[in-house]
Amino acid sequence: MGFRFEFDPVHKILLARFEGRLTDKSLAEFYREGLKHWAATDASAVISDYTSAEWAMSAQFLRELANQEPAVKDPAKRPRIVVAPTTVGFGLSRMFQIVGERKRPLLKVVRTLDEAFAALGIQSPHFEPLE
């Protein structure tokens, strides 16, 4: 499983793109890395794009993660969008959304990046890679 982070400085959006096998271990690693990028950019929103991910994680791990405190500060003020086009990914993401709704009220699950951009009210974002 690989992931990379990108940032749109105009709209202050952090974008995490996933490729390959998404497991409990790789998602936990992403969560830790995401904290660093969130703090460094002070992003106003986060998009997690699972378009190229192969979902191989446990529902139990997602429930446990949903019950933890969010990785982002001000979760009631900063939207988070999950892009999950596959049936399995969308279903697991919706489960995460429902279980963690009280702690992540602005989390939304969509099927495409265009839907994510529309949900945030932005057009033509320009993302630059982060180290």
Secondary structure, DSSP 8 states (H G I E B T S, - for coil): -EEEEEEETTTTEEEEEEEEEE-HHHHHHHHHHHHHHHHHHT-SEEEEEEEEEEE---HHHHHHHHHS--SSS-TTTS-EEEE--SHHHHHHHHHHHHHTTTT-TTEEEESSHHHHHHHHT--S---EE--
